[in-house]
């Protein structure tokens, strides 16, 4: 759901994804609280996901394969508007981790393709 909200923000800003350092500020008005950004298996973290740093302020139209480009991924950073490389993603489930792609869909990414680090 946060991925859909990021796409909504992008639509309001000439199809540019939000500035990475403030991506949660962009989605805050659309998600009505932070519960969607907290992983139920890591409640000790203030936030459970990070945005791919290379997508900060990038126009969606220049991303060649939106459906294959990780935009949000599970992270251990725990910070507001966390940024990182998908290689720093954590596998919180035995099958991998939930990854939101730049086209807005979410799927479980197995630990192999994005080098998810098990915790």
Secondary structure, 3 states (H helix, E strand, C coil): CHHHHHHHHHHHCCCECCCHHHHHHHHHHHHCCCHHHCCCCCCCCCCCEEEEHHHCCCEHHHCCCHHHCEEEEECCCCCCCCEECHHHCEECECCEEEEEECCCCEEEECCCCCCCEEC
